[in-house]
Amino acid sequence: VTISVKAFDGDTKESKDRSRSFSWKAESAECNMDTNDLTLRDKVKILTDDKDKIDSDEIVWLNQQEKVFSNKRTKIVSAKGSPEIKADKLEGDVKLDLLKLKGHVEISTELNDF
């Protein structure tokens, strides 16, 4: 699955097109062919093009809004192995590069990450 998003360039204060992609595995998946929304369920494993890993029992991608969410416990591990984030619920906005974590949230990181 390939997703096109606008990425903000902090140096020039301009937005530019950036293509992002990810691969996924799940026990079941549903795709709305009209909207290209995608719902992944049961043993969901996602690997981003940045090599970050996401594990959950459900992930929903809303294509037109470029948002992802899960109402199930989700774990995100950076490609570097740290930080590791776990949350009961998450909402992500790709356009804004924003991740909201809800419920019981755990963030584990190495001190040298700061």
Phi, psi and omega in degrees: 000131178242136182238131175262131181223162172268128178249138181274128178264106184296336181282317185259355182060025178242153175268152178218154178289137176219127179269128177245150177218160175209156173246150183218156172225143177199157177292327177214154180212145175232135178234125174277110186291337178285322185251346187063024172288147185228130175241121178251136182225149172067112178054050181284129176228123181238138174238119181277168178293342174274001180074017171285149182244139179231128178235136179197175172261352175198134175224134178240128176250122175259104192296309184295324179276348185053050180234150177233145175209162176211136173258015178244158178304129184229142178237132177238129179237125178298154178302332179280354181092346180210134009279164172244126184240134175229138179209150178292324180218150175216151173227130179233137177244109184293320180301318182269355184053051186235136178232121177255129180247137183227161179080214177284113184245133175234132175231118179248131180212159174278143182299329181283000177287342184270000000 
